[in-house]
Amino acid sequence: MHDDHPLRAVLDTVGPESCPGLLNFHCHTVCSDGSLEPIALIEQATERKLSHLAVTDHHSTAAYVPMVAWLERARDQGETTPTLWSGMEISCILRGCLVHVLALGFTPGHPALLPYSSGDAAVGAPLRAGEVRKAIHSAGGLAILAHPGRYRLGFSALIEAAAELGFDGGEAWYDYDMQQRWAPTPLICESIDKQLKNLGLLRSCGTDTHGMDLKGR
C-alpha cells in the first residue's frame, strides 16, 4: 500500500456528502462507454466547482492528456479548476467473481498498466485481482474496489478478499438505485463504509456517470 500517496489525504475526507458536488472519482467519457467528450466533462466539472476528479474510462486513459491541457489553459486564464487525478476502471477476477477496480493517481503511461489500457480486459494471469493490484501499485497508484454492492458475490466477502490482496480501499458511496440525480444508497453504503473503516481501508465515491450530466449516472 502507498501510505504516502497524496490522494490518500483527499480520500480520508470522503463521506456521503462529498459526491457529486465536491469529489468524483468514477466517471466515463466517449473514450470508453460514456457520452461526454473529455473536454465537455472537464468543462462541466470546472463550472460546477468540483475540488477533485478522476475520469475512469474502462481500460483507457485516452481522456487524461487532453483534459490536462485544457486545465492548464484554464488556469493560465485565472480560472479555478478541479485537481485532476489519473484514473482507469479495470476488470478482474476476485474470488471467482468478475469485478471492477478503480486505478487512481498512477503515473500515466506507466508500462505496468499497458496490459490494461488497450480498450479491452486482460486475459489469463493478468486478469487476476492480485495481478491488477500489483500493476496499479507498480505504476504508483491506488487500487480501489468499485461499487462493491453490484456483484454476484456479497460485498462483505469481496471487500475482505480485496483487503487480503493489498487493495487500498473501496467505493463506499455509490448510487445503486441509479437515480437521475445521484444520491448514495442508504444502508448498503453505510455498511460498506463501516467495513472499509474497520479494515483500515480508504473510502472513495463517484457518480459512475455514463451520460451527459456529472450529477447522475
C-alpha positions as CSV (number, residue, x, y, z in Angstrom):
1,M,0.0,0.0,0.0
2,H,1.1,3.5,-0.8
3,D,0.9,5.1,2.7
4,D,2.4,8.4,1.4
5,H,0.3,8.7,-1.8
6,P,-1.0,12.3,-2.0
7,L,-4.5,11.1,-2.9
8,R,-4.9,9.4,0.5
9,A,-5.4,12.7,2.3
10,V,-8.3,13.5,-0.1
11,L,-9.9,10.1,0.2
12,D,-9.7,10.4,4.0
13,T,-12.2,13.2,3.8
14,V,-14.8,11.3,1.8
15,G,-18.3,11.0,3.2
16,P,-21.9,10.7,1.9
17,E,-22.0,14.5,1.2
18,S,-18.8,14.5,-0.9
19,C,-20.3,13.5,-4.2
20,P,-21.3,14.8,-6.6
21,G,-20.7,18.4,-5.6
22,L,-17.1,18.2,-4.3
23,L,-15.5,14.9,-5.3
24,N,-16.0,12.4,-8.1
25,F,-13.6,9.5,-8.6
26,H,-15.7,7.5,-11.0
27,C,-17.0,8.8,-14.3
28,H,-16.7,8.0,-18.0
29,T,-16.2,9.7,-21.4
30,V,-16.6,8.6,-25.0
31,C,-13.1,7.1,-24.7
32,S,-14.9,4.0,-23.2
33,D,-18.7,3.8,-22.8
34,G,-19.6,7.3,-21.7
35,S,-21.5,10.1,-23.6
36,L,-19.3,13.1,-22.8
37,E,-16.3,14.2,-24.7
38,P,-13.3,14.6,-22.4
39,I,-13.3,18.4,-22.8
40,A,-17.0,18.6,-22.2
41,L,-16.6,16.6,-19.0
42,I,-13.8,18.8,-17.6
43,E,-15.6,22.0,-18.5
44,Q,-18.7,20.7,-16.6
45,A,-16.6,19.7,-13.6
46,T,-15.0,23.2,-13.6
47,E,-18.3,25.0,-13.9
48,R,-19.7,23.0,-11.0
49,K,-16.6,23.8,-8.9
50,L,-15.5,20.2,-8.1
51,S,-12.4,20.1,-6.0
52,H,-11.1,16.7,-7.1
53,L,-11.9,14.5,-10.1
54,A,-10.7,11.3,-11.8
55,V,-12.1,10.0,-15.1
56,T,-12.1,6.2,-15.0
57,D,-12.8,5.0,-18.5
58,H,-12.8,1.3,-19.0
59,H,-9.3,0.1,-20.0
60,S,-8.4,3.5,-21.4
61,T,-6.5,6.6,-20.3
62,A,-7.1,8.5,-23.6
63,A,-9.1,11.2,-21.9
64,Y,-6.4,12.3,-19.5
65,V,-3.9,14.2,-21.7
66,P,-6.5,16.5,-23.4
67,M,-8.1,17.3,-20.1
68,V,-4.7,18.2,-18.6
69,A,-4.0,20.5,-21.5
70,W,-7.4,22.2,-21.1
71,L,-6.9,22.6,-17.4
72,E,-3.5,24.3,-17.9
73,R,-5.0,26.8,-20.3
74,A,-7.9,27.5,-18.0
75,R,-5.5,28.1,-15.1
76,D,-3.4,30.4,-17.2
77,Q,-6.5,32.4,-17.7
78,G,-7.1,32.7,-14.0
79,E,-9.9,30.1,-13.6
80,T,-10.2,28.0,-10.5
81,T,-10.2,24.4,-11.7
82,P,-10.5,20.9,-10.1
83,T,-7.5,18.8,-9.3
84,L,-7.5,16.1,-11.9
85,W,-6.1,12.6,-10.9
86,S,-5.3,9.9,-13.4
87,G,-7.9,7.1,-13.4
88,M,-9.0,3.9,-15.1
89,E,-11.6,1.2,-14.5
90,I,-10.1,-2.3,-14.8
91,S,-11.9,-5.6,-15.0
92,C,-10.5,-8.5,-13.0
93,I,-11.4,-11.8,-11.2
94,L,-11.7,-11.7,-7.4
95,R,-12.7,-14.9,-5.6
96,G,-14.0,-16.2,-8.9
97,C,-16.2,-13.2,-9.4
98,L,-15.8,-10.6,-12.2
99,V,-15.4,-7.2,-10.5
100,H,-14.1,-3.7,-11.5
101,V,-11.1,-2.0,-9.9
102,L,-10.6,1.8,-10.0
103,A,-6.9,2.6,-10.5
104,L,-6.4,6.2,-9.2
105,G,-3.5,8.5,-9.1
106,F,-1.0,6.4,-11.1
107,T,1.7,7.6,-13.4
108,P,0.0,8.0,-16.8
109,G,1.6,5.8,-19.5
110,H,3.4,3.6,-16.9
111,P,4.4,0.3,-18.6
112,A,2.9,-1.8,-15.7
113,L,-0.6,-0.7,-16.8
114,L,-0.2,-1.2,-20.6
115,P,-1.9,-4.7,-20.5
116,Y,-5.0,-3.0,-19.0
117,S,-5.2,0.2,-21.1
118,S,-5.8,-1.2,-24.6
119,G,-9.5,-0.9,-24.5
120,D,-10.3,-4.5,-23.6
121,A,-10.0,-6.6,-20.4
122,A,-6.8,-8.6,-20.0
123,V,-6.8,-12.4,-20.4
124,G,-5.1,-15.1,-18.5
125,A,-3.0,-14.4,-15.4
126,P,-3.2,-10.6,-15.7
127,L,-6.9,-10.8,-15.2
128,R,-6.4,-11.9,-11.5
129,A,-7.2,-9.3,-9.0
130,G,-3.8,-9.7,-7.3
131,E,-2.0,-9.0,-10.5
132,V,-4.1,-6.0,-11.2
133,R,-3.3,-4.6,-7.7
134,K,0.4,-5.2,-8.3
135,A,0.3,-3.4,-11.6
136,I,-1.5,-0.4,-10.2
137,H,0.9,-0.2,-7.3
138,S,3.9,-0.5,-9.6
139,A,2.5,2.5,-11.5
140,G,2.3,4.5,-8.3
141,G,-1.5,4.3,-8.0
142,L,-4.1,3.3,-5.5
143,A,-6.3,0.2,-6.1
144,I,-10.0,0.8,-5.2
145,L,-12.7,-1.9,-5.4
146,A,-15.5,-0.3,-7.5
147,H,-19.2,-0.4,-6.4
148,P,-18.7,-3.5,-4.1
149,G,-22.5,-4.0,-3.8
150,R,-23.1,-4.6,-7.5
151,Y,-21.6,-8.1,-7.9
152,R,-22.7,-11.7,-7.9
153,L,-20.9,-12.2,-4.6
154,G,-21.8,-10.2,-1.5
155,F,-19.8,-7.0,-0.8
156,S,-18.6,-8.3,2.6
157,A,-16.8,-11.3,1.1
158,L,-15.4,-9.2,-1.8
159,I,-14.1,-6.4,0.4
160,E,-12.4,-9.0,2.7
161,A,-10.8,-10.6,-0.3
162,A,-9.6,-7.3,-1.7
163,A,-8.1,-6.4,1.7
164,E,-6.2,-9.7,1.8
165,L,-4.7,-8.9,-1.6
166,G,-3.5,-5.5,-0.5
167,F,-6.1,-3.3,-2.1
168,D,-6.1,0.3,-0.8
169,G,-9.8,0.8,-0.4
170,G,-13.3,0.6,-1.9
171,E,-16.0,2.8,-3.3
172,A,-18.1,3.4,-0.2
173,W,-20.6,6.0,-1.5
174,Y,-22.4,4.9,-4.7
175,D,-25.9,5.2,-6.2
176,Y,-27.1,1.6,-6.5
177,D,-30.6,2.9,-7.4
178,M,-29.1,4.7,-10.4
179,Q,-31.3,7.8,-9.9
180,Q,-31.4,10.7,-12.3
181,R,-29.7,12.8,-9.7
182,W,-27.0,10.9,-7.8
183,A,-27.5,10.1,-4.1
184,P,-25.8,7.4,-2.1
185,T,-28.0,4.3,-1.3
186,P,-28.7,4.1,2.4
187,L,-27.8,1.0,4.5
188,I,-25.7,-0.7,1.8
189,C,-23.3,2.3,1.5
190,E,-23.2,2.7,5.3
191,S,-22.4,-1.0,5.7
192,I,-19.7,-0.8,3.1
193,D,-18.2,2.3,4.6
194,K,-18.2,0.7,8.1
195,Q,-16.5,-2.5,6.9
196,L,-13.8,-0.5,5.0
197,K,-13.1,1.6,8.1
198,N,-12.9,-1.4,10.3
199,L,-10.3,-2.9,7.9
200,G,-8.3,0.4,7.8
201,L,-9.1,0.9,4.1
202,L,-9.7,4.1,2.2
203,R,-13.3,5.0,1.1
204,S,-14.0,6.5,-2.3
205,C,-17.1,8.0,-4.0
206,G,-18.2,8.6,-7.6
207,T,-21.2,9.0,-9.8
208,D,-20.2,6.4,-12.4
209,T,-21.6,8.9,-15.0
210,H,-22.1,7.5,-18.5
211,G,-24.5,10.2,-19.6
212,M,-24.3,13.9,-20.2
213,D,-24.6,15.1,-16.6
214,L,-21.9,14.6,-13.9
215,K,-24.6,14.7,-11.2
216,G,-26.1,11.4,-12.3
217,R,-25.2,8.1,-13.8
